[in-house]
Every structure is written in C-alpha cells, then in structure tokens.
C-alpha cells in the first residue's frame, strides 16, 4: 500500500498570510471578523472575515501575474508558492513532471472578474468586455495557473463541491497518490467571493449572520447562532508518496490516512437533519485511518448555522458512538476566520496538521450559551494542550456534499 504524507503547507487567510502567523493567531483566539469593506446602505450584512491590506506583489507575485489573475487565483498562487518552498520539493530532481499533479478547487471561481466585466458591458457595451474575462473567471484556472508555474504535467483536478471543495480536493489528491496515478500533488482550495452580489445572494437566502458585532457573528455550536460569516483565502498542501518523501529527507507534518466522500441526497442547501450521510463520511475516513480509539481531534465544519451545527453534532455521535464522541476534542476555527467557502476545508486541514504537530487545539471563540442539541466538547474560548494522534477535518456543502479527511501523527 502506498502511503501519503504532507510535506509542505501555505495559506492566505484573514488571520495571517503564512502558516506560522495563522497558527499563532489561532492559539491566541484572535478574531479576524470585522466591519465589511463593501459600502452599500441597503446591505443587511455588516461584518466579514476579509484578507485585509492584501498586497500580492509583496507576497511574491509579479505584476503580470496580478494583472492576469482574479483575486481567488492570486490567493492560490501565493499559498502554493509557500507550500512548495516549505516542502523543498524540486520538479525533475525529486519528482518527474508527468508524475506531479495539481488539485486546487474553488466553490465559486473568479466572481470579482465577473462583476467587473458585467459592469463594463452594462456601461460601455459588449466591445468593452476584456479578452481575459473567460480565463480569469473560470473555476479551474487557479489550479491550471499553479500547474503552469510548477510544471505539473500529471493529473489536474480542480474540484467544485461548494463548501466541501477544499477537503474533497485534498481527498482526491490523496487517492491519486495512493493508487499510483501520481507521486506528488499540490492541492487545496481557494476563494475570494466577498462581493455585493455574492453577499446579497447568501443574505437573501437567510444564510448569513446579520449581527453587527464581530464577537457575536460567527458563534458555532452556541445557542445564539443564526448564520455564518463570509471569509476568503486559500490553503494549499503538498502531498507526497511516503517513501519518496523519506528518501529525500523531507519534513513531514502528518500522514494522510483516510477520506470519506458521501452525499445527503436530501436538499440543495439544507443538510440532512439526522446527519446520517455525514456520519458515513466520517466513518470512511476513520476506517482508512484504522482508528482504534486514540486521542482524536475534530476540526468541525461548524458554520454557526442552526441546522449545520446540530446535524454535525449528531453525525459525530453516530460515527464514533456516544462515549467516544464525548472524549473527542472538537473546535470550529470558523469562529475566528469566518467561512471561506471552497477554501475552508483546505485551510482547516492545514490547521489539523498543525494541531498534530504542536499538540495543541485552537478554540471555538465567543462560545457563551450551550445548546442542548450541541453538547460535545467544542474547546470553548481558550486553546488547550492535547496530544492528538489522529485529526479529522469535516466539510459539508450545498447540494448535500460531505467530505472528511483523516490525518495521523508520525
């Protein structure tokens, strides 16, 4: 059996534009949610978790790359650069280009470009639409651009599964290496969708928090929760076949050991109330991990919506059993950095790997009022030391998409 390990990680995130800053702010319980930058008096949404003061050139992109890429693809390119530098992997020396793949998904794609060009066509006519509109807007272009930079001539699979995108991308990359289709993969998720039309759409379907208090907006598993907070960013990981990584002396964060992928087949936005299919995704990931009751950390999807948090709690209990579910240490880092949609699962897998490495769990902040339907250990308000042996990251998306990836400490 081919084994798969994480050898490099990178991120662009409301809490920090590198993994060390991200981890430091998570352990401090820093809240990156603040007043939304969009100025529109009709908007009912007052807060978001944005990547503030974003300077892509200072973070490593040249002017041409900035001009030719939507914000979401810029995030991916920067996070991929960090992950590749962190891994030390060299194409041709360490891995053949045809054995090197890329799987970076996005739930929405280049919506900033879409909005800009729609404005152009309405104000100046069809001839003013940029010839770069299509390649900058399409949802696969971030993965393609990263593949071009790093000469990834192997599999390229940008997954689109709404809020489960990042986790599915890593899971599918894991499968490709495990089954021999590739020896290394750059994988993750990226999203930059904080625009009037996207915020308006989520707001009008009553999915977003309407609180104007950043400390009371994203409050997963709390009885006061009423909607999620939009975030943005990217998380990218380098996965390698274990023997190859060991041979070249690579630093290994964790081993990827399990992956679950199921569908609720229930509703196009609401999760299945009983959590049955989400529970099956967790079981599949735990089976792959050969989980035998070791110390378990769960990075919950934990969106701060009434339905998700309740059904996820039920899914965890079904997958583990009541007693084991109460022993697990769980947290929702969306309480600090909002919901990055297609990027969320990838960033949360970065967090899960760091949890195994450092033996500490970031908290679910601003947790005040327990909900009887959400009665597990969600690590309220303060980080804790915890020597987890296995970490699970959950992601659930519109359309009933359920994804779960399991990591094991090495």
C-alpha positions in Angstrom: 0.0 0.0 0.0 1.4 3.4 -1.0 1.3 5.9 1.9 0.8 9.6 1.6 2.2 12.4 3.7 2.1 16.2 3.9 5.5 17.8 3.3 4.5 21.5 2.7 1.8 23.9 3.5 0.9 27.5 2.7 -2.0 29.9 3.3 -3.5 33.3 2.6 -6.0 33.9 5.4 -7.9 36.6 7.3 -5.7 35.5 10.4 -2.4 35.7 8.5 -0.7 35.2 5.2 1.5 32.3 6.2 1.1 29.2 8.4 3.1 30.5 11.4 1.1 33.7 11.7 -2.1 31.7 11.2 -1.2 29.3 14.0 -0.1 32.0 16.4 -3.3 33.9 16.0 -5.5 30.7 16.3 -3.9 29.8 19.6 -4.4 33.4 20.9 -8.1 33.2 19.9 -7.8 36.2 17.6 -11.0 37.2 15.8 -10.4 38.2 12.2 -14.0 39.2 11.7 -14.5 42.9 11.3 -16.7 45.5 9.5 -17.3 44.5 5.9 -15.5 46.7 3.3 -18.4 46.8 0.9 -20.2 50.2 1.1 -23.9 49.8 0.4 -26.6 51.2 2.7 -29.1 48.6 1.5 -26.9 45.7 2.7 -28.1 44.0 5.9 -24.7 42.2 6.3 -22.3 44.3 8.4 -19.3 42.0 9.0 -17.0 39.7 7.1 -13.6 37.9 7.5 -11.5 39.5 4.8 -7.9 39.3 3.9 -7.1 42.9 4.8 -4.4 45.1 3.1 -3.7 42.3 0.6 -0.6 43.1 -1.4 0.1 40.3 -3.9 3.4 41.7 -5.1 4.8 41.9 -1.6 3.7 38.3 -1.1 5.6 37.1 -4.2 3.6 37.7 -7.4 4.9 39.8 -10.3 2.8 42.5 -11.9 1.9 40.3 -14.9 0.5 37.6 -12.6 -1.5 40.1 -10.7 -3.0 41.6 -13.8 -3.9 38.3 -15.4 -5.4 36.6 -12.3 -8.6 37.1 -10.3 -8.2 37.6 -6.6 -9.1 34.0 -5.9 -6.3 32.7 -8.2 -3.8 35.2 -6.7 -4.5 33.7 -3.3 -3.9 30.2 -4.7 -0.6 31.1 -6.4 0.7 32.7 -3.2 -0.3 29.8 -1.0 1.1 27.3 -3.5 4.4 29.2 -3.5 4.7 29.0 0.2 3.8 25.3 0.2 6.3 24.4 -2.4 9.1 26.4 -0.7 8.1 24.7 2.6 8.3 21.3 1.1 11.6 21.7 -0.7 10.3 19.5 -3.5 12.1 20.1 -6.8 10.5 19.0 -10.0 12.6 16.7 -12.2 15.2 16.3 -9.4 12.7 14.8 -6.9 9.6 14.1 -9.0 9.1 13.7 -12.7 6.8 16.3 -14.2 4.4 13.7 -15.5 4.1 12.2 -12.0 3.4 15.6 -10.4 -0.2 16.8 -10.3 -2.4 19.6 -9.0 -5.9 19.7 -7.5 -6.8 23.2 -6.2 -10.6 23.8 -6.2 -12.9 26.8 -5.8 -16.5 26.8 -5.0 -17.3 30.0 -7.0 -14.2 31.0 -9.0 -13.4 34.4 -10.4 -16.5 36.3 -9.3 -14.6 39.6 -8.9 -13.7 39.4 -12.6 -17.3 38.5 -13.4 -18.7 41.6 -11.5 -16.1 43.9 -13.1 -16.8 42.8 -16.7 -20.6 42.8 -16.2 -20.3 46.4 -15.1 -18.3 47.1 -18.3 -20.8 45.6 -20.6 -23.7 47.5 -18.9 -22.0 50.8 -19.0 -19.9 50.6 -22.2 -21.2 47.8 -24.3 -20.0 44.3 -25.3 -16.9 45.5 -27.0 -15.5 46.6 -23.7 -15.5 43.1 -22.2 -11.9 42.0 -21.6 -10.5 39.2 -23.7 -9.1 37.9 -20.4 -12.6 37.7 -18.9 -13.1 33.9 -19.5 -9.7 32.7 -18.5 -9.7 34.9 -15.3 -13.3 33.9 -14.3 -13.4 30.1 -14.8 -13.2 28.0 -11.7 -10.3 25.7 -12.9 -7.9 28.5 -13.7 -6.2 28.7 -10.3 -5.3 25.0 -10.4 -4.1 25.5 -14.0 -2.0 28.5 -13.2 -0.3 26.7 -10.3 0.3 23.7 -12.6 2.0 26.0 -15.2 4.3 27.6 -12.6 5.4 24.3 -11.2 5.3 22.2 -14.3 2.7 19.8 -13.0 2.1 17.6 -16.1 0.3 14.8 -14.2 -3.3 14.8 -13.0 -5.1 18.2 -12.7 -8.4 18.1 -11.0 -10.0 21.3 -9.7 -12.9 20.1 -7.6 -16.1 22.1 -7.3 -18.3 21.0 -4.4 -19.3 24.2 -2.7 -18.1 24.4 0.9 -16.7 20.9 0.7 -14.4 21.8 -2.2 -11.1 22.2 -0.3 -11.5 18.9 1.6 -12.6 17.0 -1.5 -9.6 18.4 -3.4 -7.1 17.1 -0.8 -9.0 13.8 -0.5 -8.9 13.2 -4.3 -5.2 14.2 -4.4 -4.6 11.6 -1.6 -6.4 9.0 -3.7 -4.3 9.8 -6.8 -1.0 9.2 -5.0 -2.3 6.2 -3.1 -3.5 4.5 -6.3 -0.3 5.3 -8.2 -1.6 7.9 -10.6 0.9 10.5 -9.2 3.8 10.6 -6.8 3.2 14.2 -5.6 0.3 16.7 -5.7 -0.2 20.4 -5.0 -3.7 20.5 -3.5 -6.1 22.7 -1.6 -8.8 25.3 -2.1 -9.1 29.0 -2.8 -12.0 31.5 -2.6 -12.5 35.3 -2.9 -16.2 35.9 -3.1 -16.9 38.9 -0.8 -18.7 40.9 -3.4 -22.1 42.7 -3.3 -23.8 40.0 -5.5 -22.5 37.0 -3.5 -23.1 38.6 -0.1 -26.5 39.7 -1.3 -27.4 36.2 -2.5 -26.3 34.5 0.7 -28.0 37.2 2.7 -31.3 36.9 0.9 -31.5 33.2 1.4 -31.0 33.9 5.2 -27.7 32.0 5.4 -25.5 34.8 6.8 -25.3 36.3 10.3 -26.9 39.7 10.5 -25.0 40.7 13.7 -23.0 43.9 13.5 -20.9 42.7 16.4 -17.8 40.7 15.2 -17.7 38.8 18.5 -21.3 37.6 18.2 -21.5 36.9 14.5 -19.7 33.5 14.0 -20.5 31.5 17.1 -20.5 27.8 16.2 -22.5 25.4 18.4 -23.7 28.3 20.6 -27.5 28.5 21.1 -27.4 32.1 19.8 -26.1 31.2 16.4 -28.1 32.3 13.4 -25.9 32.3 10.3 -22.3 32.1 9.0 -19.8 34.9 8.3 -18.3 35.1 4.8 -14.5 34.7 4.7 -11.9 34.4 2.0 -8.5 33.0 1.5 -6.6 29.9 0.3 -5.0 26.8 1.8 -2.5 24.7 -0.2 -0.7 21.5 0.8 2.0 19.4 -0.9 1.2 15.7 -0.7 3.9 13.1 -1.5 4.3 9.4 -1.6 5.9 8.5 1.8 8.9 6.6 0.6 9.8 9.3 -1.9 9.5 12.0 0.8 11.5 9.9 3.3 14.3 9.2 0.7 14.8 12.9 0.1 14.7 13.8 3.8 11.6 15.9 3.6 10.0 17.3 6.7 6.7 15.5 7.3 3.8 17.3 9.1 1.4 14.3 9.1 0.3 11.3 7.2 -3.0 11.4 5.2 -4.7 8.2 6.1 -8.4 8.4 5.3 -11.0 10.0 3.2 -14.8 9.9 3.2 -17.0 11.3 0.4 -20.8 11.0 0.6 -23.9 12.9 -0.5 -27.0 13.6 1.6 -29.3 13.3 -1.4 -31.7 15.4 0.6 -31.9 19.1 -0.3 -30.0 21.6 -2.4 -29.0 23.8 0.5 -30.0 22.3 3.8 -28.1 19.4 5.4 -29.8 16.1 6.1 -31.2 16.7 9.7 -30.3 13.3 11.0 -26.6 13.6 9.9 -26.7 10.0 8.6 -24.7 10.6 5.4 -22.2 13.0 7.0 -21.7 10.3 9.7 -20.8 7.8 6.9 -18.2 10.1 5.5 -16.6 10.3 9.0 -16.7 6.5 9.3 -15.0 6.1 6.0 -12.2 8.4 6.9 -11.8 6.8 10.3 -11.7 3.3 8.7 -8.9 4.5 6.4 -7.1 5.8 9.5 -7.5 2.4 11.2 -8.8 4.4 14.2 -8.7 2.4 17.4 -9.8 5.0 19.9 -6.6 7.0 20.0 -6.8 10.7 21.1 -8.9 12.4 18.4 -9.1 16.0 17.3 -12.0 17.0 15.0 -11.9 20.3 13.1 -15.6 20.7 12.7 -17.3 22.3 9.7 -19.0 24.3 12.5 -20.6 27.1 10.4 -22.6 28.8 13.1 -25.9 28.0 11.3 -28.7 26.4 13.3 -29.1 23.3 11.0 -25.4 22.5 10.3 -24.1 22.6 13.9 -26.9 20.4 15.2 -26.7 17.8 12.3 -22.9 17.7 12.6 -23.0 17.0 16.3 -25.4 14.1 15.5 -23.1 12.9 12.8 -20.1 12.8 15.1 -22.1 10.8 17.7 -23.2 8.3 15.1 -19.8 7.8 13.6 -17.9 7.5 16.9 -20.6 6.3 19.4 -21.8 8.5 22.2 -18.9 7.8 24.7 -16.1 8.2 22.1 -17.8 11.4 20.8 -17.6 12.9 24.2 -13.9 12.1 24.5 -13.1 13.8 21.2 -11.7 17.3 21.3 -13.5 19.4 18.7 -13.3 23.0 17.6 -14.5 25.3 14.9 -11.9 27.7 13.7 -14.6 29.4 11.6 -15.3 31.3 14.9 -12.1 33.2 14.2 -11.8 33.4 10.4 -15.3 33.0 9.1 -16.3 30.6 6.4 -14.0 30.6 3.4 -16.4 28.5 1.3 -14.3 26.5 -1.2 -11.1 27.3 0.7 -12.4 26.4 4.1 -11.6 22.7 4.2 -8.1 23.2 2.9 -7.2 25.8 5.4 -8.8 23.7 8.1 -6.7 20.7 7.1 -3.6 22.9 7.5 -4.9 23.7 11.0 -5.5 20.0 11.6 -1.9 19.1 10.6 -0.5 21.9 12.8 -2.7 20.6 15.7 -0.9 17.2 15.4 2.5 18.7 15.1 2.2 21.1 18.0 0.0 19.1 20.4 -2.4 22.0 20.9 -6.0 22.7 19.9 -7.3 26.1 18.8 -10.5 27.1 20.5 -14.0 27.9 19.4 -14.2 31.5 20.4 -17.1 33.6 21.6 -18.9 30.5 22.9 -21.3 31.6 25.6 -24.7 29.8 25.6 -24.7 26.0 25.4 -27.3 24.4 23.1 -28.7 21.1 24.3 -28.6 19.8 20.7 -24.8 20.6 20.6 -23.5 19.0 23.7 -19.9 17.9 22.9 -16.5 19.3 23.8 -16.0 22.2 21.4 -12.9 23.7 23.1 -14.7 26.8 24.2 -12.8 30.2 24.1 -9.3 29.0 25.1 -6.8 26.9 23.4 -5.8 23.6 25.2 -2.8 21.3 25.1 -3.9 18.0 23.6 -1.6 15.2 22.2 -3.9 14.1 19.4 -2.8 11.0 17.4 -5.5 11.4 14.7 -7.1 14.5 13.4 -10.3 14.7 11.3 -11.4 17.7 9.2 -15.1 17.9 8.3 -16.6 19.8 5.4 -20.2 19.9 4.2 -21.5 21.8 1.3 -24.7 22.9 -0.6 -26.0 20.0 -2.6 -25.5 17.6 0.3 -21.8 17.3 -0.3 -20.0 15.6 2.6 -16.2 15.3 2.8 -13.9 14.2 5.6 -10.1 13.7 5.6 -8.2 12.0 8.4 -4.6 12.7 9.3 -2.3 10.6 11.6 0.6 11.9 13.6 4.0 10.4 12.6 
